[in-house]
């Protein structure tokens, strides 16, 4: 369990981006973080990943202060997929092996277990077919699945993902969303920033909505529909419908998303 209590953080002294935020993220659940551009979504993930220092409050992982974890131990507990990253010119299999680095002593030579773990994670993300292909030669959707395979290989309890569907075509977006659902089934605690709010409402157990660095809603997808938070803070009118096969759809204004 990951718990934030009265957390504030930012990039410069006296200028907090995240302000007095409290919430709990549980194992076996997906929490989608939504909000307008600049509201602090990415800053929140960086704060949880200990890439930014707290200016106040506390973050605990399984009742232990996050600041008490050595960096290598933390890398065995929390994996991060940032929104912006360099694309290395290495085979996809080698990139996925990076997920095993927290477990490898210098000079980081993978054991048979490491190699088997990489193979299994690539099979789960349907990336084994281009394991020997240079990452830079892959399509956006293929590359994103390779990065997710790397996160799986890290074998952490907590997974942070910052807009993993950005710049992907619709088919690739649904592939990534399906993978996120399987992470929940594996008992992972997933916190994911999503730009498409309808997608967030479709896959998440809970929605955390930020406005100017503050939490303005934290609860279920159905809860945010009845709360009025989307209308108040983003000028969006949410709706929920259910078809004859009992499949639920969420839509915002005149845009329909499944």
C-alpha positions in Angstrom: 0.0 0.0 0.0 1.3 3.5 -1.0 0.0 6.3 1.2 0.5 10.0 0.7 -0.2 12.3 3.7 -0.4 16.1 3.3 2.2 15.9 0.5 3.6 19.1 -1.1 6.4 19.3 -3.6 7.8 21.4 -6.4 10.8 22.3 -8.5 11.9 25.4 -6.7 11.9 26.6 -3.1 8.7 28.4 -2.1 6.9 27.3 -5.2 5.0 24.1 -4.6 3.2 22.4 -7.6 1.6 19.6 -5.5 -0.2 21.1 -2.5 -1.3 19.2 0.6 -2.3 16.1 -1.2 -3.5 13.0 0.7 -4.6 9.7 -0.8 -3.9 5.9 -0.7 -3.1 3.6 -3.6 -3.8 -0.1 -2.9 -2.4 -3.3 -4.3 -4.4 -4.9 -7.1 -5.9 -1.6 -8.2 -5.5 1.0 -11.0 -5.7 4.7 -10.1 -5.9 7.1 -13.0 -4.6 10.7 -12.5 -6.4 13.2 -14.6 -6.6 17.0 -14.9 -5.9 19.9 -17.2 -2.4 20.5 -18.5 -0.1 21.9 -15.9 -2.2 20.7 -13.0 0.7 18.7 -11.5 0.0 15.1 -12.8 3.6 14.4 -13.9 5.0 16.2 -10.8 3.0 13.9 -8.6 4.5 10.8 -10.2 8.0 12.3 -9.9 7.4 13.0 -6.2 6.2 9.4 -5.6 9.3 8.1 -7.5 11.5 10.3 -5.2 12.8 12.3 -8.2 11.5 15.4 -6.4 11.9 16.1 -2.7 8.9 16.7 -0.4 8.6 20.2 1.0 6.1 18.9 3.5 4.1 15.7 4.3 5.1 12.1 4.0 4.9 9.1 1.6 4.9 5.6 3.0 5.2 2.3 1.2 3.9 -0.6 3.3 4.0 1.6 6.4 7.7 2.5 5.9 8.7 6.1 5.0 9.8 6.2 1.3 12.8 8.3 2.3 14.1 5.3 4.3 14.4 3.0 1.3 18.0 2.8 -0.2 17.8 3.7 -3.9 18.5 0.2 -5.1 15.8 -1.2 -2.8 13.3 1.4 -3.9 14.0 0.3 -7.5 12.8 -3.2 -6.5 9.5 -1.7 -5.2 8.6 1.1 -7.6 9.0 1.1 -11.4 8.4 4.3 -13.5 7.5 4.8 -17.1 8.1 8.5 -17.8 6.3 10.4 -20.5 9.6 11.6 -22.2 12.7 9.4 -22.5 15.6 8.8 -24.8 15.3 6.0 -27.4 18.5 3.9 -27.1 20.0 2.2 -30.2 20.0 -1.3 -28.6 18.0 -4.5 -29.2 14.6 -4.6 -27.6 15.7 -7.6 -25.5 18.6 -5.6 -24.1 16.3 -2.8 -23.1 14.0 -5.1 -21.3 17.0 -6.5 -19.4 17.5 -3.1 -17.9 14.5 -3.9 -15.8 16.6 -6.5 -14.0 19.5 -4.1 -13.2 18.4 -3.5 -9.6 18.9 -7.2 -8.9 22.3 -7.5 -10.7 25.6 -6.9 -9.0 28.3 -5.2 -11.1 29.1 -5.9 -14.0 25.4 -6.6 -14.5 25.6 -10.0 -16.2 22.1 -11.5 -16.4 21.6 -14.9 -14.8 19.4 -17.7 -16.3 16.6 -16.4 -14.1 17.0 -12.9 -15.4 17.0 -14.1 -19.0 13.9 -16.2 -18.4 12.1 -13.3 -16.7 12.9 -11.1 -19.7 11.6 -13.7 -22.1 8.4 -14.1 -20.1 7.7 -10.4 -19.8 8.3 -9.9 -23.6 5.8 -12.8 -24.2 3.2 -11.1 -22.0 3.5 -7.9 -23.9 3.7 -9.6 -27.3 7.2 -8.2 -28.0 9.2 -11.4 -28.4 8.8 -11.3 -32.2 11.1 -8.3 -32.4 13.4 -9.1 -29.4 16.5 -8.7 -31.6 15.2 -5.5 -33.4 16.8 -2.2 -32.5 14.5 -0.2 -30.3 14.9 2.9 -32.5 13.5 0.9 -35.5 10.3 0.0 -33.8 6.9 1.8 -34.2 5.6 3.9 -31.4 3.2 1.2 -30.2 5.8 -1.6 -30.4 8.3 0.6 -28.5 5.8 1.4 -25.8 5.1 -2.3 -25.2 8.9 -3.0 -25.0 9.2 -0.3 -22.3 6.2 -1.9 -20.4 8.0 -5.3 -20.7 11.0 -3.6 -19.0 8.7 -2.4 -16.2 7.3 -5.9 -15.8 10.9 -7.4 -15.7 11.6 -5.0 -12.8 9.1 -7.1 -10.7 7.9 -4.2 -8.5 4.8 -3.9 -6.4 4.1 -0.3 -7.6 4.1 0.8 -11.2 3.9 4.5 -12.2 3.1 5.4 -15.8 3.0 8.9 -17.3 0.6 9.1 -20.3 1.5 5.7 -21.8 -0.9 6.1 -24.6 0.2 9.5 -25.9 1.0 9.7 -29.6 -0.3 6.1 -30.2 -3.0 5.2 -32.7 -6.3 4.0 -31.3 -5.4 0.3 -31.7 -2.1 0.6 -29.9 -3.8 2.7 -27.2 -6.2 -0.2 -26.5 -3.3 -2.7 -26.4 -1.6 -0.6 -23.7 -4.8 -0.2 -21.8 -5.3 -4.0 -21.9 -1.8 -4.5 -20.5 -2.6 -2.1 -17.6 -5.7 -4.2 -16.8 -3.5 -7.4 -16.6 -1.2 -5.5 -14.1 -4.1 -5.1 -11.8 -4.9 -8.8 -12.1 -1.3 -9.5 -11.1 -1.9 -7.6 -7.9 0.1 -4.6 -8.8 -0.5 -1.1 -7.6 -0.8 1.0 -10.7 -0.9 4.8 -10.8 -1.3 6.1 -14.4 -1.6 9.6 -15.8 -4.0 9.5 -18.7 -4.9 12.3 -21.1 -8.0 10.6 -22.4 -10.4 10.9 -19.5 -12.9 8.5 -20.9 -10.2 5.8 -21.2 -9.3 6.6 -17.5 -12.9 6.1 -16.4 -13.0 2.8 -18.4 -10.0 1.1 -16.9 -9.5 2.6 -13.4 -10.8 1.5 -10.1 -10.3 5.0 -8.8 -9.8 8.5 -10.3 -7.6 11.2 -8.8 -8.4 14.5 -10.3 -6.0 17.4 -9.8 -6.5 21.1 -10.2 -3.6 23.5 -9.6 -1.8 20.8 -7.7 -4.6 20.0 -5.3 -6.9 17.0 -5.2 -10.4 18.0 -6.2 -11.8 14.5 -6.5 -10.7 11.0 -5.5 -13.1 8.1 -5.9 -14.7 5.8 -8.4 -15.5 6.5 -12.1 -19.2 6.5 -11.3 -18.5 8.9 -8.4 -16.8 11.5 -10.6 -19.9 11.5 -12.9 -22.2 12.3 -10.0 -19.8 14.7 -8.2 -19.8 17.5 -10.8 -16.0 17.7 -10.7 -15.5 17.3 -14.4 -18.1 20.1 -15.2 -16.6 22.4 -12.6 -12.9 22.0 -13.2 -12.7 20.9 -16.9 -15.9 22.1 -18.5 -16.8 18.5 -19.5 -20.1 16.8 -19.2 -19.7 13.0 -18.5 -22.2 10.3 -19.3 -22.3 6.6 -18.8 -24.3 4.2 -20.9 -24.6 0.4 -21.0 -25.4 -1.6 -24.1 -27.5 -4.8 -24.6 -24.4 -6.9 -23.8 -24.0 -5.1 -20.5 -20.8 -3.4 -21.8 -20.3 0.0 -20.1 -19.2 3.0 -22.2 -18.2 6.5 -20.9 -18.3 9.6 -23.0 -17.6 13.3 -22.6 -19.5 15.9 -24.5 -20.0 14.6 -28.0 -16.9 12.3 -28.1 -17.6 8.6 -27.4 -14.9 6.3 -26.1 -15.1 2.7 -25.2 
